[in-house]
Amino acid sequence: MLKSEIEEKIGQIFKLEKTLSQRVVNLLITSISDAISRDDRVEIRGFGSFYPKKYKSYKGRNPKTGESIQIPEKILPLYRPSRDLLEKLNSKQD
């Protein structure tokens, strides 16, 4: 499902104009992004949680040259699905 499809679905359900449903979806995405960048966890009951994870720096190897290089530490956003969502996905396999 694309972002535009989500916007369209929200517009249909709540009978909103296209621009307003776009603003709603953008606000949701921006709010989640801002929270993660502040090192906060975002939990949406029944769907899952988004959180940042910090990885330490480590030594790597350039695959072309074989030269040893230092990989800097980094923070990546992660998503963990809720138990409800996992059960819903796995019940379809029956």
Secondary structure, DSSP 8 states (H G I E B T S, - for coil): --HHHHHHHHHHHHT--HHHHHHHHHHHHHHHHHHHHTT--EEETTTEEEEEEEE--EEEE-TTT--EEEE--EEEEEEEE-HHHHHHHHHTT-
